[in-house]
Amino acid sequence: MSDPTPIPPAPRWNADLVFAALGDPSRRRLMVSLAGRPLQTATDLRGATGKRLDATLKHLVALRAAKLVVAEENPRDGRRMVYRLSPDVTVRRTETALELDFGCGVVRV
């Protein structure tokens, strides 16, 4: 006889990775920058972190590992990667804040 208890779907987010990634202020600034203007190169995003390019890339790797950011080939030249928020991240602009919803938490900035 089979168990009538339905199996819950696998969570879309690994909350530990999401919260670890968002625990760094530079990474949160990257997320806000991408919410305002998708498809930016790491060089473009360097200004959001206020850090060197190699440090910015390290933060982008952490955000990609948490599945908050995706990278794709630059459609203009094909040599660089461009970054955007994951389609699973919901961005809402309220009267008082920008909200980034990750399913397991919301960040308001």
ROMI-644286 format. One record per residue (C-alpha): residue number from 1; x, y, z. Coordinates in steps of 0.05 Angstrom, whole numbers. Example, Ala and Ser with C-alpha at 12.3 -4.5 7.8 and 13.67 -1.06 7.14 Angstrom:
// ROMI-644286
1_246_-90_156
2_273_-21_143
//
This chain:
// ROMI-644286
1_0_0_0
2_28_68_-19
3_35_126_29
4_-20_178_16
5_24_235_41
6_44_277_-20
7_118_292_-29
8_131_367_-25
9_166_397_-85
10_240_409_-79
11_254_480_-55
12_274_529_-109
13_324_562_-64
14_379_538_-19
15_365_587_39
16_435_577_68
17_468_598_3
18_420_656_-7
19_429_685_62
20_505_674_60
21_508_711_-7
22_464_768_17
23_503_775_82
24_555_817_46
25_538_890_32
26_576_890_-34
27_533_832_-59
28_470_867_-39
29_493_929_-77
30_506_885_-138
31_435_858_-133
32_406_929_-129
33_447_951_-188
34_423_893_-229
35_351_906_-208
36_357_976_-236
37_394_959_-300
38_399_887_-324
39_453_860_-370
40_514_893_-341
41_586_870_-349
42_630_858_-288
43_667_922_-307
44_601_960_-304
45_583_929_-238
46_651_946_-207
47_624_1015_-191
48_568_985_-149
49_617_948_-105
50_670_1002_-101
51_721_946_-107
52_771_921_-158
53_747_879_-216
54_774_814_-188
55_737_826_-122
56_673_843_-161
57_680_778_-200
58_688_739_-135
59_622_768_-110
60_588_752_-175
61_611_680_-170
62_580_675_-100
63_514_705_-126
64_514_656_-184
65_527_598_-137
66_465_619_-97
67_427_623_-163
68_410_696_-152
69_447_720_-214
70_456_689_-282
71_510_703_-333
72_506_699_-408
73_549_717_-467
74_548_791_-484
75_503_798_-546
76_543_858_-570
77_612_828_-575
78_611_756_-550
79_676_766_-512
80_650_784_-444
81_596_759_-398
82_536_801_-379
83_499_791_-314
84_426_797_-295
85_383_777_-237
86_356_706_-239
87_286_704_-268
88_265_672_-202
89_281_736_-164
90_219_780_-160
91_233_855_-160
92_179_902_-133
93_183_977_-126
94_140_1003_-70
95_130_1075_-49
96_185_1070_2
97_233_1016_-21
98_258_967_-72
99_241_896_-53
100_278_835_-78
101_239_771_-63
102_278_706_-63
103_221_661_-41
104_256_646_24
105_263_719_43
106_254_791_21
107_307_845_21
108_282_917_23
109_330_972_3
//
